[in-house]
Amino acid sequence: MKKLLMLTFAATALLSGCQAVNPPYSQQAKTTILVQGQEGGPNVPKVIIALNDEVTSLDNQHISITTAGVQRELKNAYISDAQGNPQAKSRFITLELTVPYQDHSYVASPFVYNIQKFMNEWATEYRVQTAIQSLTINGKNYSLNLDQDAINNRLVPDTALFNVRSAFSGNYRNPYNRKIEKLTLQTAAFEPENLKQGEKNPLIIWLHGQGEGGTDPDIVILGNEASALAKSPIQHYFHAGKQTGAYVLVVQTPTYWMDEGDGKNGGGANPSRYTQILMDTIKAYVKSNPDVDSRRIYLGGDSNGGYMTVNMLVNYPRYFAAAYPICEAYAYFQHKKDNQGQYVTQQGTGTEAFVTTDSRWFSTAKANKIKHIPIWFVASNDDPVVNPHKYSQPTYQALLKAGAKNVWFSYFETVQGTDTPTTRYSGHFSWIYVLNDQVGGVQNPAKILSATAPNYGFEPSNANFGGNFQAKFNGKSYSNLFTWLNDQRK
């Protein structure tokens, strides 16, 4: 659901107040952008220039670079290999750039937000203009001036981690018009290294938010930094004993998980068009990987993906070992509809635009159906998109009232980052805490069990990573979401 906006190309001047005095390098050069996924989305922290000849030195004092129309601040410039790693001699030059976060996006992001589809997409063009006044090649000094579109010359190490790509198709009944339709979901998977025959490893499934739908799983991996699930800070929780790590599967819908069959993003109070095909996609992946421990399949995601997480638990309550819904949009109350069956809306943003009724969508029957499943909710009190008071909070209380014993809720005041520590993100971006491995404290279930609306007894806490209480089950305490997740088995 996050909107990443690329700034419009405007700047053309590369050097101000100085002119290159060395002869221009006349051989062909190629510009490559290194794209990195971070907590605020994708950015371009490095530009790598490939020359035909070996460079032995360059002058860092007189370098200017503009990307996507934005004059960039140079952090460092050095001779490197093709991946941007420093080298003494090479035909590659890397320009390392600062990447400030402004207006809900990193400066000069390679993503653009399609306002018609409400989805992130790769920019169709990403111009890089570079001027280097002095570099030494074969003992001679040269200048270098480039103006190239590098959107298709991109190096993306984060998405390379998910090197198993596939798609799953089938024919399914549309819940909106009851017609049979062909659906396709895209998948990308990270698989642990050094797998040994006969050993089993858990599977973590990530379901994306509204803005990451489409047909390119790279959008999913970079949009919310789902790549963090495949990196060592989180993977090390799954290295205990004989485990060599956790499989990570991201699944992408062509529209939205909250699509009720009409191609629109719904309000979370109806079945998803993709319920059955998602289950079939997951089962097909597990079947193709006998190393996956079928007793330890963990499902989670953010916003739209949080909705779909709860939706899948309700529809398949015996399949998943645990779940971690984040800023989940599975509605607690039914939404009002007009005589034509269309949702009645009011002034407001996000879920506040829907008019609720007194009837429950997350019914007592649903709570009883999934109360045995270990679930760890995450949300922030200042979420402007999915109001926790109407979604995750009453749902959590309903589970406690149904008798759930191993369900927890980390509830934050605001969303603060670590990649850009001074940035306060939208309160909807609570997935940042999960993917930064900062979820530990939980709310006290006893207080919430007897509390009432609108706050349901929740006490938001940043200082204690989501709450002043600690998750405890079967005599064991957990101070970390992923330590808890690793212990859950069917």
Secondary structure, DSSP 8 states (H G I E B T S, - for coil): ---------------SS----S-B--S--EEEEEEEEETTEEEEEEEEEEEEEEEEEE-GGGEEEEETTEE--EEEEEEE-TTS-B-SSEEEEEEEE---EETTEETT-SEEEETTTTEEEE-S--EEEEEEEEEEETTEEEEEEEEEE-TTSEE-HHHHT--EEEEEEEEEE-TTT--EEEEEEEEEEE--SS--TT--EEEEEEE--GGG-SS-HHHHHHHTTGGGGGSHHHHGGG-STT----EEEEEE-SS-TT--SSSS---SSS--TTHHHHHHHHHHHHHH-TTEEEEEEEEEEETHHHHHHHHHHHH-TTT-SEEEEES----SEEE-B-TTS-B-B-S-SGGGGB-EEEEESS-HHHHHHHTTS-EEEEEETT-SSS-TTTTHHHHHHHHHHTT-SSEEEEEESSEE-SSSTT-EE-TT-THHHHHTT----B--HHHHHT--TTTTT----TTTTS-SB-EEETTEEESSHHHHHHH---
